[in-house]
């Protein structure tokens, strides 16, 4: 069988990330990002091998940006493009796995817009634009929420009136599913365990953060909920708060719902606690320099992460290991060590030398000898989206 090439597209409201994945290579043939779309500063940056290039696209919208990407993709794959995989944030309860995109799928994605009003419209725009530019090419939607559709009812229900779930689909959905699924598979491969007989806790830690309990390759619980705001402390998101904070701020400060939502999503988390940055690297440096709020932000982040991992353990029959991934999970030995330091009751301990070694894409075990597994595994959501796309092509669904 000839080597196949898949273009992966992640379309945001003002940006498009893309990667060209080839079966013949372990790294993308091409990757890049179009950002600030719709503004005079719109620009396209891409990497072809080790070479980074840049092109201004003043005023370009999504269609024009993808048109600019098209010849780059054609050149990089020698005109041999076999399919396109799209990241879609929310699939609701309709999508339990990735699917070929057709008219019915597009309408089902459109129906979930009320559940993800900031993300799904942009995802749909990317899909419809790509279908115009690549007519006849198989295109696949891969949903952040689909992996978590295996959660049992007692894990996904909120303790609110049932009609809100029945009539309005208010429930816990979870996100980062593509990442959690990928690293749990890699963890099983790394340790020689059968994925179908394994139990993992995974922590995806970036600007957005979530934990997940994975049993026999299926999600059993996760920290995010109806929206990506629930759960852990994140870059700018608060994570779990008292639900009555909304009314408290409205009554005591006169804040509007929009003001409160902006604060919780854009001004909280590491940024809000530190008053300095949402970037863990900057906060770690500030901590070294004695910055008290940066030190507090890191401590809160790690403590809340540890609490979440401990609670996720309720969903496991046993613990085969904990996996750290995402930009912070893969690169911050400090966060990993501090988090594990809060979990002595689980018998966990870090090997300091191994922990220090696992940064900048280096994967491996970081647990102290004789203690439960702790793994650092770089995530690769683009590769997982490409694999899902290839799997659907292999089934002849096109």
C-alpha positions as a Markdown table, in Angstrom:
| # | Residue | x | y | z |
|---|---|---|---|---|
| 1 | Unk | 0.0 | 0.0 | 0.0 |
| 2 | Unk | 1.3 | 3.5 | -0.9 |
| 3 | Unk | 2.2 | 5.9 | 1.8 |
| 4 | Unk | -0.7 | 8.1 | 2.6 |
| 5 | Unk | -0.7 | 11.8 | 3.7 |
| 6 | Unk | -3.4 | 13.4 | 5.9 |
| 7 | Unk | -3.8 | 17.1 | 6.4 |
| 8 | Unk | -5.0 | 17.9 | 10.0 |
| 9 | Unk | -6.8 | 21.2 | 10.5 |
| 10 | Unk | -7.7 | 22.9 | 13.8 |
| 11 | Unk | -9.8 | 26.0 | 13.1 |
| 12 | Unk | -10.3 | 28.6 | 15.7 |
| 13 | Unk | -12.3 | 31.9 | 15.6 |
| 14 | Unk | -9.3 | 33.9 | 14.4 |
| 15 | Unk | -6.7 | 31.2 | 13.7 |
| 16 | Unk | -6.0 | 28.0 | 11.8 |
| 17 | Unk | -3.5 | 25.4 | 12.9 |
| 18 | Unk | -2.5 | 22.8 | 10.4 |
| 19 | Unk | -0.2 | 19.8 | 10.1 |
| 20 | Unk | 0.6 | 17.5 | 7.2 |
| 21 | Unk | 1.0 | 14.0 | 8.6 |
| 22 | Unk | 2.7 | 11.2 | 6.5 |
| 23 | Unk | 2.7 | 7.5 | 7.3 |
| 24 | Unk | 6.3 | 7.4 | 6.1 |
| 25 | Unk | 7.5 | 9.9 | 8.7 |
| 26 | Unk | 7.4 | 10.3 | 12.5 |
| 27 | Unk | 7.2 | 14.1 | 12.2 |
| 28 | Unk | 4.9 | 16.4 | 10.2 |
| 29 | Unk | 6.0 | 17.1 | 6.7 |
| 30 | Unk | 4.6 | 20.6 | 7.2 |
| 31 | Unk | 3.0 | 22.4 | 10.1 |
| 32 | Unk | 2.0 | 25.9 | 10.8 |
| 33 | Unk | -0.5 | 28.5 | 11.9 |
| 34 | Unk | -2.5 | 31.3 | 10.4 |
| 35 | Unk | -3.3 | 33.8 | 13.1 |
| 36 | Unk | -5.0 | 37.2 | 13.7 |
| 37 | Unk | -7.4 | 36.3 | 10.8 |
| 38 | Unk | -9.7 | 39.1 | 9.8 |
| 39 | Unk | -7.3 | 41.8 | 11.0 |
| 40 | Unk | -4.6 | 43.9 | 9.2 |
| 41 | Unk | -2.0 | 41.8 | 11.1 |
| 42 | Unk | -3.2 | 38.5 | 9.7 |
| 43 | Unk | -0.2 | 36.3 | 9.0 |
| 44 | Unk | 0.8 | 32.7 | 8.1 |
| 45 | Unk | 3.8 | 31.0 | 9.7 |
| 46 | Unk | 4.9 | 27.5 | 8.8 |
| 47 | Unk | 7.6 | 25.0 | 9.2 |
| 48 | Unk | 8.8 | 22.7 | 6.4 |
| 49 | Unk | 11.4 | 20.4 | 8.0 |
| 50 | Unk | 13.6 | 22.6 | 10.1 |
| 51 | Unk | 12.9 | 25.8 | 8.1 |
| 52 | Unk | 10.5 | 28.3 | 9.4 |
| 53 | Unk | 8.8 | 30.7 | 6.9 |
| 54 | Unk | 6.4 | 33.6 | 7.2 |
| 55 | Unk | 4.0 | 35.4 | 5.0 |
| 56 | Unk | 1.8 | 38.4 | 5.7 |
| 57 | Unk | -1.9 | 38.0 | 4.9 |
| 58 | Unk | -3.4 | 41.4 | 5.7 |
| 59 | Unk | -7.2 | 41.2 | 6.2 |
| 60 | Unk | -7.3 | 37.5 | 5.3 |
| 61 | Unk | -10.3 | 35.5 | 6.5 |
| 62 | Unk | -10.3 | 31.7 | 7.0 |
| 63 | Unk | -11.0 | 31.0 | 3.3 |
| 64 | Unk | -8.1 | 33.1 | 2.1 |
| 65 | Unk | -5.8 | 31.6 | 4.7 |
| 66 | Unk | -6.6 | 28.1 | 3.7 |
| 67 | Unk | -6.1 | 29.0 | 0.0 |
| 68 | Unk | -2.6 | 30.2 | 1.0 |
| 69 | Unk | -1.9 | 26.9 | 2.8 |
| 70 | Unk | -3.1 | 24.8 | -0.1 |
| 71 | Unk | -0.1 | 25.2 | -2.4 |
| 72 | Unk | 2.3 | 24.6 | 0.5 |
| 73 | Unk | 0.5 | 21.3 | 1.3 |
| 74 | Unk | 0.5 | 20.3 | -2.4 |
| 75 | Unk | 4.2 | 20.9 | -2.6 |
| 76 | Unk | 5.1 | 19.1 | 0.6 |
| 77 | Unk | 3.1 | 16.0 | -0.2 |
| 78 | Unk | 3.9 | 16.0 | -3.9 |
| 79 | Unk | 0.3 | 16.3 | -4.8 |
| 80 | Unk | -0.6 | 13.1 | -2.9 |
| 81 | Unk | -3.2 | 14.2 | -0.3 |
| 82 | Unk | -5.5 | 11.3 | 0.8 |
| 83 | Unk | -7.7 | 12.9 | 3.4 |
| 84 | Unk | -8.3 | 15.8 | 5.9 |
| 85 | Unk | -8.9 | 15.4 | 9.6 |
| 86 | Unk | -10.6 | 18.2 | 11.5 |
| 87 | Unk | -10.5 | 18.8 | 15.2 |
| 88 | Unk | -14.0 | 19.6 | 16.5 |
| 89 | Unk | -14.3 | 20.6 | 20.1 |
| 90 | Unk | -17.9 | 19.4 | 20.9 |
| 91 | Unk | -19.8 | 16.5 | 19.6 |
| 92 | Unk | -22.4 | 16.4 | 22.3 |
| 93 | Unk | -24.0 | 13.0 | 22.9 |
| 94 | Unk | -24.4 | 12.4 | 19.1 |
| 95 | Unk | -20.8 | 11.5 | 18.4 |
| 96 | Unk | -19.1 | 8.7 | 20.3 |
| 97 | Unk | -16.3 | 8.4 | 17.8 |
| 98 | Unk | -14.7 | 10.1 | 14.8 |
| 99 | Unk | -16.9 | 10.2 | 11.7 |
| 100 | Unk | -16.7 | 10.9 | 8.0 |
| 101 | Unk | -18.1 | 14.4 | 7.3 |
| 102 | Unk | -21.2 | 14.5 | 5.2 |
| 103 | Unk | -24.3 | 16.7 | 5.2 |
| 104 | Unk | -25.8 | 14.8 | 8.2 |
| 105 | Unk | -22.6 | 15.2 | 10.2 |
| 106 | Unk | -22.4 | 18.9 | 9.5 |
| 107 | Unk | -26.0 | 19.4 | 10.7 |
| 108 | Unk | -25.3 | 17.4 | 13.8 |
| 109 | Unk | -22.2 | 19.5 | 14.6 |
| 110 | Unk | -24.2 | 22.6 | 14.0 |
| 111 | Unk | -26.8 | 21.4 | 16.5 |
| 112 | Unk | -24.2 | 21.3 | 19.2 |
| 113 | Unk | -23.2 | 25.0 | 18.8 |
| 114 | Unk | -25.2 | 26.0 | 21.9 |
| 115 | Unk | -22.9 | 23.6 | 23.9 |
| 116 | Unk | -19.7 | 25.2 | 22.5 |
| 117 | Unk | -20.6 | 28.7 | 21.1 |
| 118 | Unk | -17.0 | 29.8 | 21.0 |
| 119 | Unk | -15.5 | 26.8 | 19.4 |
| 120 | Unk | -17.9 | 24.8 | 17.1 |
| 121 | Unk | -18.8 | 27.7 | 14.8 |
| 122 | Unk | -15.1 | 28.1 | 14.0 |
| 123 | Unk | -14.7 | 24.4 | 13.6 |
| 124 | Unk | -17.6 | 24.3 | 11.2 |
| 125 | Unk | -16.2 | 27.2 | 9.2 |
| 126 | Unk | -12.9 | 25.3 | 8.8 |
| 127 | Unk | -14.8 | 22.2 | 7.7 |
| 128 | Unk | -17.0 | 24.0 | 5.1 |
| 129 | Unk | -14.1 | 26.0 | 3.8 |
| 130 | Unk | -11.9 | 22.9 | 3.4 |
| 131 | Unk | -14.7 | 21.1 | 1.6 |
| 132 | Unk | -14.9 | 23.9 | -0.9 |
| 133 | Unk | -11.2 | 23.9 | -1.5 |
| 134 | Unk | -10.8 | 20.1 | -1.5 |
| 135 | Unk | -13.9 | 18.9 | -3.2 |
| 136 | Unk | -14.2 | 15.1 | -3.3 |
| 137 | Unk | -11.4 | 14.5 | -0.8 |
| 138 | Unk | -12.6 | 12.4 | 2.3 |
| 139 | Unk | -12.8 | 14.6 | 5.4 |
| 140 | Unk | -13.2 | 13.4 | 9.0 |
| 141 | Unk | -14.3 | 15.0 | 12.2 |
| 142 | Unk | -12.5 | 14.1 | 15.4 |
| 143 | Unk | -14.2 | 15.3 | 18.6 |
| 144 | Unk | -12.6 | 16.3 | 21.8 |
| 145 | Unk | -15.7 | 15.0 | 23.7 |
| 146 | Unk | -16.2 | 11.7 | 21.9 |
| 147 | Unk | -13.7 | 9.7 | 24.0 |
| 148 | Unk | -15.6 | 10.6 | 27.2 |
| 149 | Unk | -18.9 | 9.3 | 26.0 |
| 150 | Unk | -18.0 | 6.0 | 27.7 |
| 151 | Unk | -18.4 | 7.7 | 31.1 |
| 152 | Unk | -21.1 | 6.1 | 33.2 |
| 153 | Unk | -24.2 | 8.0 | 34.1 |
| 154 | Unk | -23.2 | 8.5 | 37.7 |
| 155 | Unk | -20.0 | 10.3 | 36.5 |
| 156 | Unk | -21.5 | 12.6 | 33.9 |
| 157 | Unk | -24.7 | 13.7 | 35.6 |
| 158 | Unk | -24.9 | 16.9 | 37.6 |
| 159 | Unk | -27.1 | 16.9 | 40.7 |
| 160 | Unk | -29.6 | 19.3 | 39.2 |
| 161 | Unk | -33.2 | 18.8 | 38.0 |
| 162 | Unk | -33.3 | 15.9 | 35.6 |
| 163 | Unk | -35.2 | 17.8 | 32.9 |
| 164 | Unk | -32.2 | 20.0 | 32.3 |
| 165 | Unk | -30.4 | 17.0 | 31.1 |
| 166 | Unk | -33.4 | 15.4 | 29.4 |
| 167 | Unk | -34.5 | 18.5 | 27.5 |
| 168 | Unk | -31.4 | 20.7 | 27.3 |
| 169 | Unk | -28.5 | 18.2 | 27.4 |
| 170 | Unk | -26.9 | 19.8 | 30.5 |
| 171 | Unk | -24.3 | 17.2 | 31.7 |
| 172 | Unk | -20.6 | 16.7 | 32.0 |
| 173 | Unk | -18.9 | 16.1 | 28.6 |
| 174 | Unk | -15.2 | 16.5 | 29.1 |
| 175 | Unk | -12.6 | 17.6 | 26.7 |
| 176 | Unk | -9.0 | 16.9 | 25.6 |
| 177 | Unk | -10.3 | 13.4 | 24.7 |
| 178 | Unk | -8.0 | 13.0 | 21.7 |
| 179 | Unk | -5.0 | 13.7 | 23.9 |
| 180 | Unk | -6.1 | 11.4 | 26.8 |
| 181 | Unk | -6.8 | 8.6 | 24.4 |
| 182 | Unk | -3.4 | 9.0 | 22.6 |
| 183 | Unk | -1.3 | 9.0 | 25.7 |
| 184 | Unk | -3.1 | 6.1 | 27.4 |
| 185 | Unk | -2.4 | 4.0 | 24.2 |
| 186 | Unk | 1.2 | 5.1 | 24.3 |
| 187 | Unk | 1.5 | 4.3 | 28.0 |
| 188 | Unk | 0.3 | 0.8 | 27.4 |
| 189 | Unk | 2.8 | 0.3 | 24.6 |
| 190 | Unk | 5.6 | 1.8 | 26.7 |
| 191 | Unk | 5.0 | -0.5 | 29.6 |
| 192 | Unk | 4.1 | -3.6 | 27.6 |
| 193 | Unk | 0.6 | -3.8 | 29.1 |
| 194 | Unk | -2.6 | -4.7 | 27.1 |
| 195 | Unk | -4.6 | -1.5 | 26.6 |
| 196 | Unk | -7.7 | -3.6 | 27.1 |
| 197 | Unk | -6.6 | -4.6 | 30.5 |
| 198 | Unk | -5.0 | -1.5 | 32.0 |
| 199 | Unk | -6.0 | 1.4 | 34.3 |
| 200 | Unk | -4.4 | 4.9 | 34.0 |
| 201 | Unk | -4.8 | 8.4 | 35.3 |
| 202 | Unk | -3.7 | 11.0 | 32.8 |
| 203 | Unk | -3.1 | 14.7 | 33.3 |
| 204 | Unk | -3.1 | 16.9 | 30.2 |
| 205 | Unk | -1.5 | 20.2 | 31.4 |
| 206 | Unk | -1.2 | 23.2 | 29.1 |
| 207 | Unk | -3.0 | 26.5 | 29.0 |
| 208 | Unk | -6.1 | 24.3 | 29.3 |
| 209 | Unk | -5.8 | 21.4 | 31.8 |
| 210 | Unk | -7.7 | 18.2 | 32.6 |
| 211 | Unk | -7.4 | 14.9 | 34.2 |
| 212 | Unk | -8.9 | 11.6 | 33.1 |
| 213 | Unk | -9.5 | 8.1 | 34.5 |
| 214 | Unk | -9.0 | 5.5 | 31.7 |
| 215 | Unk | -9.9 | 1.9 | 32.2 |
| 216 | Unk | -9.3 | -0.7 | 29.5 |
| 217 | Unk | -8.9 | 2.1 | 26.9 |
| 218 | Unk | -12.1 | 3.9 | 27.8 |
| 219 | Unk | -12.7 | 7.1 | 29.7 |
| 220 | Unk | -14.5 | 6.5 | 33.0 |
| 221 | Unk | -14.3 | 10.1 | 34.4 |
| 222 | Unk | -12.7 | 13.4 | 33.6 |
| 223 | Unk | -12.3 | 16.8 | 35.3 |
| 224 | Unk | -13.8 | 19.1 | 32.7 |
| 225 | Unk | -17.6 | 19.2 | 32.4 |
| 226 | Unk | -20.3 | 20.9 | 30.4 |
| 227 | Unk | -17.6 | 23.4 | 29.4 |
| 228 | Unk | -13.8 | 23.5 | 29.6 |
| 229 | Unk | -14.0 | 25.8 | 32.6 |
| 230 | Unk | -14.7 | 23.0 | 35.2 |
| 231 | Unk | -11.9 | 21.2 | 37.0 |
| 232 | Unk | -8.3 | 22.1 | 37.3 |
| 233 | Unk | -6.6 | 25.5 | 37.7 |
| 234 | Unk | -5.5 | 26.5 | 34.1 |
| 235 | Unk | -3.6 | 29.3 | 32.4 |
| 236 | Unk | -6.5 | 31.8 | 32.5 |
| 237 | Unk | -9.4 | 29.7 | 33.6 |
| 238 | Unk | -10.4 | 29.4 | 37.3 |
| 239 | Unk | -11.4 | 25.7 | 37.3 |
| 240 | Unk | -13.7 | 24.6 | 40.1 |
| 241 | Unk | -15.3 | 27.4 | 42.1 |
| 242 | Unk | -18.3 | 27.8 | 44.4 |
| 243 | Unk | -21.3 | 27.9 | 41.9 |
| 244 | Unk | -22.8 | 30.7 | 44.0 |
| 245 | Unk | -19.8 | 33.0 | 43.1 |
| 246 | Unk | -21.8 | 34.3 | 40.2 |
| 247 | Unk | -24.7 | 35.6 | 42.3 |
| 248 | Unk | -22.3 | 36.9 | 45.0 |
| 249 | Unk | -20.4 | 39.0 | 42.5 |
| 250 | Unk | -23.6 | 40.2 | 40.8 |
| 251 | Unk | -25.1 | 41.2 | 44.1 |
| 252 | Unk | -22.0 | 42.6 | 45.9 |
| 253 | Unk | -20.2 | 44.2 | 43.0 |
| 254 | Unk | -22.9 | 44.6 | 40.4 |
| 255 | Unk | -21.1 | 42.6 | 37.8 |
| 256 | Unk | -22.9 | 41.3 | 34.7 |
| 257 | Unk | -23.0 | 37.7 | 33.7 |
| 258 | Unk | -20.7 | 38.6 | 30.8 |
| 259 | Unk | -18.2 | 40.3 | 33.1 |
| 260 | Unk | -18.1 | 37.3 | 35.4 |
| 261 | Unk | -17.7 | 34.8 | 32.5 |
| 262 | Unk | -14.8 | 36.9 | 31.2 |
| 263 | Unk | -13.1 | 37.0 | 34.6 |
| 264 | Unk | -13.5 | 33.2 | 35.1 |
| 265 | Unk | -12.3 | 32.3 | 31.6 |
| 266 | Unk | -9.8 | 35.0 | 30.7 |
| 267 | Unk | -8.5 | 36.6 | 33.9 |
| 268 | Unk | -8.3 | 33.8 | 36.4 |
| 269 | Unk | -6.2 | 30.6 | 36.8 |
| 270 | Unk | -2.4 | 31.1 | 36.9 |
| 271 | Unk | -2.7 | 34.6 | 35.5 |
| 272 | Unk | -5.2 | 35.7 | 38.1 |
| 273 | Unk | -3.4 | 34.2 | 41.0 |
| 274 | Unk | 0.0 | 35.5 | 40.1 |
| 275 | Unk | -1.0 | 38.8 | 38.6 |
| 276 | Unk | 1.9 | 38.1 | 36.3 |
| 277 | Unk | 1.5 | 35.5 | 33.6 |
| 278 | Unk | -0.5 | 32.5 | 32.4 |
| 279 | Unk | 2.8 | 30.8 | 31.3 |
| 280 | Unk | 4.2 | 28.3 | 33.8 |
| 281 | Unk | 7.8 | 28.9 | 32.6 |
| 282 | Unk | 7.5 | 32.6 | 33.5 |
| 283 | Unk | 6.0 | 31.7 | 36.9 |
| 284 | Unk | 8.8 | 29.2 | 37.7 |
| 285 | Unk | 11.4 | 31.8 | 37.0 |
| 286 | Unk | 9.5 | 34.4 | 39.1 |
| 287 | Unk | 9.3 | 31.8 | 41.9 |
| 288 | Unk | 13.1 | 31.4 | 41.8 |
| 289 | Unk | 13.3 | 35.2 | 42.1 |
| 290 | Unk | 11.1 | 35.2 | 45.2 |
| 291 | Unk | 7.8 | 36.4 | 43.6 |
| 292 | Unk | 5.2 | 35.4 | 46.3 |
| 293 | Unk | 2.1 | 35.4 | 44.1 |
| 294 | Unk | 3.9 | 33.3 | 41.4 |
| 295 | Unk | 4.9 | 30.9 | 44.1 |
| 296 | Unk | 1.3 | 30.7 | 45.4 |
| 297 | Unk | -0.1 | 30.2 | 41.9 |
| 298 | Unk | 2.2 | 27.2 | 41.3 |
| 299 | Unk | 1.3 | 25.7 | 44.7 |
| 300 | Unk | -2.4 | 26.1 | 44.1 |
| 301 | Unk | -2.0 | 24.6 | 40.6 |
| 302 | Unk | -0.2 | 21.5 | 41.9 |
| 303 | Unk | -2.4 | 21.0 | 45.0 |
| 304 | Unk | -5.6 | 21.2 | 42.9 |
| 305 | Unk | -4.1 | 18.8 | 40.3 |
| 306 | Unk | -3.2 | 16.3 | 43.1 |
| 307 | Unk | -6.8 | 16.6 | 44.5 |
| 308 | Unk | -8.2 | 15.9 | 41.0 |
| 309 | Unk | -6.0 | 12.9 | 40.4 |
| 310 | Unk | -6.9 | 11.4 | 43.8 |
| 311 | Unk | -10.6 | 11.9 | 43.1 |
| 312 | Unk | -10.2 | 10.3 | 39.6 |
| 313 | Unk | -8.8 | 7.2 | 41.3 |
| 314 | Unk | -12.3 | 6.4 | 42.5 |
| 315 | Unk | -13.1 | 5.3 | 38.9 |
| 316 | Unk | -10.2 | 2.8 | 38.7 |
| 317 | Unk | -10.2 | -0.8 | 39.7 |
| 318 | Unk | -6.4 | -0.5 | 40.2 |
| 319 | Unk | -3.7 | 2.0 | 39.3 |
| 320 | Unk | -1.2 | 1.0 | 36.6 |
| 321 | Unk | 0.3 | 4.5 | 36.4 |
| 322 | Unk | -0.1 | 8.2 | 36.1 |
| 323 | Unk | 0.7 | 9.9 | 32.8 |
| 324 | Unk | 1.8 | 13.6 | 32.5 |
| 325 | Unk | 1.4 | 15.3 | 29.1 |
| 326 | Unk | 0.8 | 18.7 | 27.5 |
| 327 | Unk | 3.2 | 21.6 | 27.5 |
| 328 | Unk | 3.4 | 21.8 | 31.3 |
| 329 | Unk | 3.1 | 18.1 | 31.9 |
| 330 | Unk | 5.9 | 17.3 | 29.5 |
| 331 | Unk | 8.3 | 20.1 | 30.6 |
| 332 | Unk | 7.8 | 21.1 | 34.2 |
| 333 | Unk | 9.7 | 18.8 | 36.5 |
| 334 | Unk | 8.7 | 21.1 | 39.3 |
| 335 | Unk | 5.0 | 20.7 | 38.8 |
| 336 | Unk | 5.3 | 17.0 | 38.5 |
| 337 | Unk | 7.3 | 16.7 | 41.7 |
| 338 | Unk | 5.1 | 19.1 | 43.7 |
| 339 | Unk | 1.9 | 17.3 | 42.5 |
| 340 | Unk | 3.2 | 13.9 | 43.5 |
| 341 | Unk | 4.4 | 15.3 | 46.8 |
| 342 | Unk | 0.8 | 15.9 | 47.7 |
| 343 | Unk | -0.1 | 12.2 | 47.1 |
| 344 | Unk | 1.8 | 10.1 | 49.6 |
| 345 | Unk | -1.4 | 8.1 | 50.5 |
| 346 | Unk | -1.3 | 6.6 | 47.0 |
| 347 | Unk | 2.3 | 5.4 | 47.6 |
| 348 | Unk | 3.7 | 7.7 | 44.9 |
| 349 | Unk | 7.3 | 9.0 | 44.7 |
| 350 | Unk | 9.4 | 10.7 | 42.1 |
| 351 | Unk | 12.9 | 9.8 | 41.0 |
| 352 | Unk | 14.5 | 13.3 | 40.9 |
| 353 | Unk | 17.1 | 12.4 | 38.2 |
| 354 | Unk | 14.6 | 10.8 | 35.9 |
| 355 | Unk | 12.1 | 13.6 | 36.5 |
| 356 | Unk | 14.7 | 16.2 | 35.6 |
| 357 | Unk | 15.6 | 14.3 | 32.4 |
| 358 | Unk | 12.1 | 14.1 | 31.0 |
| 359 | Unk | 11.7 | 17.6 | 29.4 |
| 360 | Unk | 11.7 | 18.9 | 25.9 |
| 361 | Unk | 10.0 | 15.9 | 24.3 |
| 362 | Unk | 11.9 | 13.2 | 26.3 |
| 363 | Unk | 9.5 | 10.6 | 27.4 |
| 364 | Unk | 10.0 | 8.0 | 30.2 |
| 365 | Unk | 9.3 | 6.8 | 33.7 |
| 366 | Unk | 10.0 | 9.2 | 36.5 |
| 367 | Unk | 8.8 | 7.1 | 39.5 |
| 368 | Unk | 11.2 | 6.1 | 42.3 |
| 369 | Unk | 12.1 | 2.4 | 42.2 |
| 370 | Unk | 9.5 | 0.2 | 43.8 |
| 371 | Unk | 6.7 | 2.8 | 43.6 |
| 372 | Unk | 3.7 | 3.0 | 41.2 |
| 373 | Unk | 4.5 | 4.1 | 37.6 |
| 374 | Unk | 4.7 | 7.8 | 36.8 |
| 375 | Unk | 5.2 | 8.4 | 33.1 |
| 376 | Unk | 5.9 | 11.5 | 31.0 |
| 377 | Unk | 4.6 | 11.0 | 27.5 |
| 378 | Unk | 4.4 | 13.8 | 24.9 |
| 379 | Unk | 0.9 | 14.1 | 23.4 |
| 380 | Unk | 0.4 | 14.2 | 19.6 |
| 381 | Unk | -3.2 | 15.1 | 18.9 |
| 382 | Unk | -2.5 | 15.8 | 15.2 |
| 383 | Unk | -1.1 | 12.3 | 14.8 |
| 384 | Unk | -4.2 | 10.8 | 16.6 |
| 385 | Unk | -6.5 | 12.8 | 14.3 |
| 386 | Unk | -4.6 | 11.5 | 11.3 |
| 387 | Unk | -4.8 | 7.9 | 12.6 |
| 388 | Unk | -8.5 | 8.3 | 13.0 |
| 389 | Unk | -8.8 | 9.6 | 9.5 |
| 390 | Unk | -6.8 | 6.8 | 8.1 |
| 391 | Unk | -8.8 | 4.2 | 10.0 |
| 392 | Unk | -12.0 | 5.5 | 8.4 |
| 393 | Unk | -10.4 | 5.4 | 5.0 |
| 394 | Unk | -9.3 | 1.8 | 5.7 |
| 395 | Unk | -12.9 | 0.9 | 6.4 |
| 396 | Unk | -13.8 | 2.1 | 2.9 |
| 397 | Unk | -16.0 | 4.8 | 4.3 |
| 398 | Unk | -15.5 | 7.3 | 1.5 |
